[in-house]
Amino acid sequence: MGHSTDDFKAKIMKRPTATDIKPKKLQSFLTSYGFVLKRSNASHFIYEYIDTVKNKKHQIVVPMHDPIKPAYIDKIRDIILEVEGE
């Protein structure tokens, strides 16, 4: 991941949860982290992450409203923590 991606990841991992995350930045981060956009329906984007080490699939539906609601950032953080074994 690049420097700005690392900075954005730090923002996602931070508590309390950020309340100013923009949809385009989140989409870019998810893609660079390895999430795949499976489909979108209006403003709802469905991403999937395949954890090949644990042989597990993570899926998240994110309404791409501006800003992204903290509950969805929390879910993304939880997936990252599980994938990275923290």
C-alpha positions as semicolon CSV with decimal commas, in nm:
position;residue;x (nm);y (nm);z (nm)
1;M;0,000;0,000;0,000
2;G;0,115;0,353;-0,074
3;H;0,178;0,628;0,179
4;S;-0,164;0,791;0,138
5;T;-0,330;0,447;0,157
6;D;-0,145;0,378;0,483
7;D;-0,258;0,716;0,619
8;F;-0,617;0,639;0,521
9;K;-0,595;0,293;0,682
10;A;-0,473;0,459;1,003
11;K;-0,777;0,686;0,991
12;I;-1,008;0,386;0,955
13;M;-0,837;0,197;1,237
14;K;-0,849;0,494;1,475
15;R;-1,097;0,511;1,761
16;P;-1,321;0,696;1,809
17;T;-1,439;0,628;1,458
18;A;-1,390;0,904;1,204
19;T;-1,707;1,078;1,091
20;D;-1,567;1,252;0,782
21;I;-1,477;0,963;0,549
22;K;-1,572;1,028;0,188
23;P;-1,716;0,755;-0,037
24;K;-1,457;0,789;-0,318
25;K;-1,165;0,766;-0,074
26;L;-1,320;0,462;0,093
27;Q;-1,378;0,290;-0,243
28;S;-1,017;0,353;-0,341
29;F;-0,890;0,220;-0,007
30;L;-1,104;-0,094;-0,017
31;T;-0,981;-0,176;-0,367
32;S;-0,616;-0,117;-0,277
33;Y;-0,653;-0,332;0,036
34;G;-0,782;-0,623;-0,169
35;F;-1,159;-0,595;-0,145
36;V;-1,343;-0,665;-0,470
37;L;-1,658;-0,480;-0,567
38;K;-1,904;-0,761;-0,634
39;R;-2,199;-0,542;-0,727
40;S;-2,373;-0,217;-0,656
41;N;-2,737;-0,131;-0,627
42;A;-2,804;0,242;-0,635
43;S;-2,596;0,378;-0,346
44;H;-2,521;0,039;-0,184
45;F;-2,188;-0,118;-0,278
46;I;-2,119;-0,482;-0,193
47;Y;-1,753;-0,564;-0,137
48;E;-1,593;-0,900;-0,074
49;Y;-1,256;-0,988;0,071
50;I;-1,117;-1,340;0,042
51;D;-0,880;-1,430;0,323
52;T;-0,673;-1,704;0,158
53;V;-0,475;-1,774;0,477
54;K;-0,784;-1,854;0,684
55;N;-0,987;-1,966;0,381
56;K;-1,265;-1,726;0,475
57;K;-1,478;-1,483;0,278
58;H;-1,576;-1,146;0,425
59;Q;-1,858;-0,946;0,272
60;I;-1,973;-0,597;0,354
61;V;-2,252;-0,380;0,218
62;V;-2,166;-0,011;0,238
63;P;-2,417;0,264;0,160
64;M;-2,202;0,523;-0,018
65;H;-2,350;0,831;0,141
66;D;-2,135;1,133;0,219
67;P;-1,998;1,098;0,478
68;I;-1,984;0,722;0,539
69;K;-2,161;0,638;0,863
70;P;-1,926;0,529;1,144
71;A;-2,102;0,193;1,185
72;Y;-1,976;0,086;0,841
73;I;-1,624;0,204;0,917
74;D;-1,641;-0,006;1,236
75;K;-1,736;-0,313;1,030
76;I;-1,448;-0,253;0,789
77;R;-1,210;-0,211;1,085
78;D;-1,332;-0,541;1,231
79;I;-1,262;-0,722;0,901
80;I;-0,913;-0,571;0,878
81;L;-0,837;-0,669;1,239
82;E;-0,951;-1,025;1,175
83;V;-0,756;-1,053;0,850
84;E;-0,440;-0,916;1,007
85;G;-0,482;-1,135;1,315
86;E;-0,515;-0,861;1,572
